[in-house]
Amino acid sequence: MSAIEKVSELMAQYRAGLSLPGPLYYDADVYEMEMKAVFGTQWLFACNECEVKEPGDYLTLEIGRNSIIIVRDDNGEVQAWHNTCRHRGSRICQEHKGTVGRLVCPYHQWTYDLDGKLLAATQMPDDFDPKRYSLKPVHVANVAGLVYICLAEVPPDLDHFKRTVTPYIAPHQPARTKVAFESVLIEKANWKLVIENNRECYHCAGNHPELLVSLVEAALPSDTRTHWFGDLMKRKGEEWDALGLPHQPVNGGIEFRCIRLPFNEGVTSMTMDGKPACKKLVGDLTERDLGSVRMFHVPNNWNHFLSDHIIHFRVLPRGPMETEVRTTWLVHEDAIEGWDYDVNRLAEVWQVTNQQDQVLAEQNFLGVQSDAYEPGPYSPTGEFMILDFNRWYTTTMAAHLPPGASGLRVAAE
């Protein structure tokens, strides 16, 4: 059976409302198709633009076999290039991040400007044309200070997402922050299980006591699972309206989500006691009790934008069996460590929550590989966001299969 036939058959087995067939979580052929159909075509969150603040600042990220350089050029623009020398293919930037004047391949010293142009290649013949050997570009989009990249030759439209979420994010001014702490976890679980775990709080009461000091399990203003939430949401919504801060859920379909939701009564930040994590508020905000803007975009990113700090989560697969989860905590660019904030206090809630989620995802991954596993039903109230994600995933994968492939229509529906 060919890889396409295998994936088509697995997708034909999928039934809406149930978890995915087991091999879709761990099969190597499925993963290879995902790297083309999902990670090779979609806009992916890369970093906050403050992470490449000055010309020459760069960072790298790995998307399957592709290494990508994110760099700010001499004109102050954020650019993205394939981290592959046009000579013989060596990686150019071999550190995770740094600052350079030029991009120099350490193998044979081919040298590129920050805008990707080849500047120097010694011992090449007279008819060698350096204009033909610029670095290969990667599409870049800046959404209110968040950098997204796309490996596709023609990227999908991002205007609706950018236009819709910017009013929610802009008051927090992500570009005017700095990274206070960074965590990278390598989870022994498929990337989709990591995303699924994030897309629901059905598991929170039994696993995340630290997170629930601040976070209300309700995911929508109309959520009735907590009887007092409606009154809290109404009161906070009126306060945010007076401040000109949007809060209603946006129309992101199955591709993205953005909403401002309150914390528990009396809580202003995601800390162990619910009290502020940073004295200095982000952007030009003056009010502390703003809850958090929760934003998610398929396939690899979710965020919390608070009054006093911002948290970005970036998910990248490292094969079908492992996933890299990078979390960054950001504070106002002028905040002073030790005076305005303490790193341990700032990060401790999500540090422990991420570790708890890692255990949950890894145990889930072991379970779906069992001979006894069969797809089970999602809770329509507690796990509705997973239903959206799986619909998006199966539709995206089905679109990559050739016309007439077995299972195409079933998976798309």
N, C-alpha and C positions, 0 to 999 in steps of 0.2 A: 504494500500500500504506500502510495506517495505521501509526502508531507501534506500536500494540499487536500488529498482525499481524507487523510486522518483528521485534520483540523475541521474539514467540512462535516465529517461524521460526528465529531464531538459537539460541534455547534448545533447540529440537528437534534442532538439529545437534550439540549438546554430547554428548560421550561420556565417561562416567566413566573416570578414569585418564589422560585427555589434557588438555592445556591448552585454554583456552576458544577458541571461534571468534574470529577476528580482530576483527570489528566490535564484539563485546562489550567490547573494550578501548578503542574510540575513537569509536563512533557517538554522535551527539548525542542521538538519541531514547532510546538505551539509558541514557545519563547522566541524562536528565530522569526516566526511570522509577526509576533508582537513588536519586535524591534524594527520591523519594516512598516507594519500597518499602523502602529501606535506611536512609538518613539521616533520613528523616521518621518512622520508626517505632521505631528501635532506641535503646538506651541508648548514648550516646557519651561517651567520656572528655573532660572539659573541662580540668581543672587539678588541682593539689594544693590542698587547702583553705588551706595556709599562704600561698598567693599572694593571698588575700583575708583577711588575718589580723585586721584591725581593722575595726570598723563604718565603713562608707563606702568601704572598699577595693573596687575593682572591676577586672574585665578583660572584654574582649569577644572573641568568636570568630565567625567567619563560616561558616555551614553553607549552602552554595548561595546563594540569594537572602536568606536569613535571617541577621540579625545578632543575637547574643544577649549580654545583659549578665549576668555572674556577679558578685554583690555580697553583702557581709556586711551584714545589717541591724542596726538599733540593739539588737536583742535577742541579737545574736551568732550568728544563723542565716544560713547561706548560701542565698541566693535566686537565681533566674534569671528574667529577663524578656526578652521580645522588645524589641529596641532600636529600637522604632518608636513615635513619639509618637502618642497617640490623637486629636490634632487633625487634622493633615494628613499624618501619616506620616513626618515627618522623622526621621532618626537623632538620638538623644539624646546618647549618649556617642560622641564622634568620635575619641577617643584610644584606643589599644590598652589602656591601663590607667591607673589613677590613684586618687585619693581624693576623695570628695565628701561634703557634708553632705546634699544632696538631689539628685535627678536632674532637671536642668533642661534642657528642650529649647532649644537656642540660637536657634531660628527665631522663636518667639513667646513664649518663656519660660513655657510650661506647666510646672508644677513638681510633681514626684511625690516622695512619701516613699520611703525605701528598701524599704518593703514593698509598693511599687507603687501606692499610693493617690494619686489626683490631689488635690493640696493647693491649687493656685492656677491659675486660667485667667481672665485679665482680659478685660473687655469682652464677656463672654458674657451672654445674656439672663437675666432673672429666673427663668425656668423651667428653666434649665440645671441638670442634676443631675450633679455631679462623681462620684458613686458609680458611674455608668454608664460612666465613662471611665478606670478603672484600667488600668495596663499589663497586657498579656496575659502570663500566666504560662507558664513552661516547667517541666516536672517536674524535680526535683533529687533525687539520691540520694547519700549519703555512705558510701563503702565504706572504712572504716579510714583516713579522711583523704584519700581520692581522690574527687573530685567528678565525677559522671556526670550528664548531662542527657538528656532525651527530649522531642522535639517532638510526639510523638503525643498525641492527646486522651486515649487510654487506653494507658498504657505497658505493655510486657510485664513479666512478673514478674522481679524481680531478686533475690529472697530466696535462691534456691539459690546463686547466684554469691556474694552477700555472705556468707552463712553458711559457704560452703566455703573461700573464699580468706582470710577475715579471720584465722584462726589463723596463716597463713603470713606475712601482712603486718604484723599488729599488733606483733610484737616490734621491728620497725624504726620504729614510731611516725612515720609520714609527716607527721602534723599538727605534730609538733615539729621540723620542719626548716625550712630557708630555701633559696631559689634562689640558688645560687652562680654559675651561668652558664646562659644560654639561647641556643639556636641555632635559627634558622628558615631552612630551605632550600625554595626553590620548584623542584620537580623537573619537568622536561618529560616527564612520564610519567603514565599513567593510575594512579589510586589503587590498583587491584587488583594491578598489577604491583609497586607499592611494598610492599604487604602480602605478596604471594607471595615476593618477595625476602627479606623478613624471616622468613618461615615455613620457611626451610630453610638449612642450613649446608653443603649440597652444594657451594656455590661458595666456601666460606671458605678452603680450603687454597690455592686459586689466586688469591685476591684480598685476603685480610685477614691478613697476617702480624702486624700490630700487635695485632689482636684475639685471635689465637690464642696470644699470650703467656700470657693468662689463661684464655680460654674453651676448654673441651673440646668437641669437635664432637658428642659423644654427647648425645642428646636425651631418653633414657629410662634408668632404672637398668639395664635389661636389654640395653642397646645393646651389640652384640658387634663393632662395626666397629673399635674400639680394644681390643686384647687385654688391656691392663692396667687398663681403666676399671672392670671389675667389682670388682676388689680395692679400688681407691680408693673406689668408691661404698659398698662394704660397711663399710669402716673409718670413713669420714666419717659414714655413716648412724648408726653406733653412737654416735659422739661427739655427733651432733645429738639422738639419742634421749635421751642422758644430760642434755642441756641443755633438754629439753622442746620442741625445735623440730621441727615436722612437715616432712617432706621428700618423701614418696611422691607420685607424680602423682595429682592429684585427678580425680574423675569430672566433667569439664566437657563431655563429649560433643563436639559440633562447634562449640560457642559460646565456650568459654573453656578455658584451660590454665593450670595453676599447679603448680610443682614447685621444690624446692630441689636444685641440682646443684653439685658441687664444681668448683673451679678446678683447673688443672694443679698437680701436686705442688709445694709450697713457695710457691704464689701466694696472696695474700690480697686483692688488689684488681685492678680493671681499669685498670692503668697500664702504661706501656711496659716497666717492669721487673718488674711483678707485686708490687711492694711497696706499702705503704699509700698511699692518696691523701689521707687526712685523719687527723690524730692522734686526734681526738675521734670516738668511735663514735656511731652514731645510736641514738636511744631510750635504753634503759638496758643495752644490750649490753655485755658485758665480754670476749667472745672475738672475735678478728679472723678466724680461718679458718673462715668460715661459707659460703663459696661465694656463690651468689646465688639468690634466689628469682626465677624467670623466670615472669612472668605475662602472658598475652595475653587480650584480650577483643575479639570481633568488634564492629564492623567497623573500629575505628580506633586501637587502642592496644596497646602492649606495654611492659614495664617490667623493670628489674633492681633488686632490693633487696639491697644488700650490707651488710656490717657497718659500713662507714665512709661510705657515701653511697648515694643512690638516683638512678636515672635513669628518667625518663618519656619516652615517645615518643608523639606525637599526630599522626595522619594525617587531613587534611581535603582533599577534592577541590576544585580551583578550576576546574571544568569538566572535560570528558573528557580534555583534553590536558595538564593541570597538576595537581600535588599539593603541598600545603603539609605539610612535615614539621617539627614543632616538637619539639625535644629540650630537656629541662631537667635539670640536675644539681643535686641537693639535698644539703646537709650538715646536721648537727645545728644547731639554732637558735642555740646558743651558740658554735659554732665561729668562730674568728677568722681571717679571710683574712690570709695572710702569716705566720701563726704555726702554725695548725692545718692549713692547706691552701694550696696554690698553684693558682690557677685553671687555668693552662695544663697543669699536670701532671694535675689532676683530669679535665679534659675532652679531653685530646689523643687518647686512643685512640678514643673514639667520634666525635670531630670528623673524624678521618681516615677512620674506617670509614664514617660517613655520607656523606662525599664519594665514597668508592669505590662505595658502594651507589647513589648518585645516578647515577654514570656507567653502572653496570650496568643500572639501571632504564630510563634514557633510551635506551640502545642497544637494550635489549629492546623498548621501545615503538616505536622506529623499525622494528625487524624485524617485529613483528606486523602492521605496516601494509603490508608488502611483498606484491606479487602472488604471491610464491613461498611465503608462509607457509601452513602448515597445522598444526593442533594436533598436538603431539608428546607422547610418553609421559613421565610423571613417574617418578622412581625411587621404588619402594615403601619403601625404607629411608631414603634421603636427603631425600625430599620428601613424606613421608606427611602432614605438617601442611598442605601445600597441598591435598592431596586432601580433607582435612577442610574447609578454607576454601571450596573450590569447591563442595563438597556443600552447605555452609551458604548460600553465595551463590545458587546456582541454586534451592534450595528456597525461599529468601526471595523471590526475584524471581518464581518461579512462583506463590507464594501471592498476589501482587499482581495477577496477570492475572485477567481475568474468567473465570468458569466456562465450560468448553467451548472456551477459546481454544486455537488450534493450538499444540502443543508443551507444554502445561501438564503432562500426565502424564509425558511423557518427561523433562522437565527436573526434575520433582520426584523422580523415581527415580534 
